[in-house]
Amino acid sequence: MERLQPLVDDIRGFASGGNKILGICLGQQLLFESSQEFGSHEGLGIVPGHVEYFRGNGDFKVPHVGWSPVKFEKHALLGRNIEPNERFYFVHSLYTVCGLPSDIAASTEYGVRFASAVEHENIFGTQFHPEKSGEAGLRVLRNFLEC
């Protein structure tokens, strides 16, 4: 956020103008109101909710690295023509907690159930990396461009 500071007003203005934004991984996390990463910090505040660390307990490793199933909600525009529980590539130590349950476009189970994709009006995000997730990831990117 510190490095984005000179652009924050422009990004918020772009979003409030109805323009589509897609945040990927850290980009999704930046869309939220706050984050625990390296202390407590303000995010862009475009999507209600916050970002918190996984609490590893020995049953799963942090960071979450690798392929995990993603369950898209029926309403999700990003999930059109995606197979149920399709696997996508993740690499992250924090996850987003949506302030509005209706913003959850997809969820993934990794120690906790978390929002692996969000859709809030014209704002979209994926915690996974669609650009590293093969054909299914390309489909997510096409879906974003087509909505």
N, C-alpha and C positions, 0 to 999 in steps of 0.2 A: 504494500500500500504506500510505503514511503516513496518508492520510485514512481508510482503512478500519480502521486499528489498533484503534479502540474496538469494532469489530464482528467482528474476526478470530475470537475464540473462539466467538462465536455462529454464524458462518458454518461453521466447522469442525464444530461440534456438530450443526448442522442437517444437514450432509452426512453425518457419521458415523451419524446417526440413520436413514439410508436415504432421506431426502427427495431428490427430484430437483432438480438445479440446472442451469440453462442459462446459460453465459457466452458473450456475443457480442463479438467483436473483442478489445478490451482485456480484457473479461470472461473470455474463454478464456485469455488470457495470464496473468491473475491466478491462475488455478486451479493453475498449475504451481509447482514448488519454488523456482525462481529466474529472474531476468531480468537481461539486460545493459543494459536501458534506463536511461540517465543514471547509469551505473556498475553495480556488482553489487548486486542487492537480492533479498531473500527474498520469495517469493510465498506464497500460501495453503498450498501443499504438499499439495493434495488429489489432484492428478494427478502421477505421476512424470514428471520431465523438466524442461526449461528453455526459456528464450526467448532468442533471439539476433537480432542485426541482419542484414538482407540486406547482402551485400557487393556493391554495384553495381560493374560492370566495364565499363560503356559499352554492353553488349548489352541491358541493361534498366535502367529508371529506378527510383529509390527516392525517395519511397515508391511502393509498388505501389498504383495507383489505377485502378479501372475493372473491367470485366467479364472474368472468366477462367473457363475450364472447371474443374469440380470432378468428380473421379472418386470416387464412393462405393464403399466395400468392400461385398461381398455381405452381411456380417454387420451392417451399419450400420442401426440403427433409424431414425436421422434421414434416411436415404436411401431409405426405402420410397417406391415410386412416383415416383421421380425419374429422369428420362431420363439415360442415360450421357453424361457430359461436359456436363451442363447448365451454363450460365453463371450465376455469382453475382457480386454486387458487392463489391469489396474496397477498403479504404483502410487501409494499414498499412506500417510500416517494419521491423517485427520479425516473427518467426514462431516457432512452437512446435516443439520437438524432443521427441518422446515418448520416455520412458524404457522404455516397454513397447510394442513394435510392435503388439500386439493392441489398444491404445487408439486407434490411427489409424482413424477412421471414414471419412475422405475425404482425398484428397490433391490438390494443385494444383502445377503446374510454373510457377515464375517465377524463373528463374536457378538455383534449386534446387528439388527436390521437397520440399514441406513439408506438414505435417498441417493441412489446411484445416478439418477437423472432428474432434473427439475424442469418444470414449465410454469412460468408465472407471466401471464399475458403474453407480451412479445419477447420475453426473456427466457432463454433456454440454457441448460447446463448439463454436462455429463462429468461424473467423477472418473469414469473410465476413459481410456484413450481410444476414440473411434478410429483415429488415423493409424493405430497399431493393431486394430481388431479385425483385420481381414474384410471379407465381403459384408459381414453384418455391420461392421463399423462404417463402411462406405454407404450402406443403406441408411444408417442414422444421419450421416452428413447430407445425403440426398434428401431425406425427409425434412431436415432443417431448411434446406434451400427451397423446397417446394411448399413450405407452409407460409 
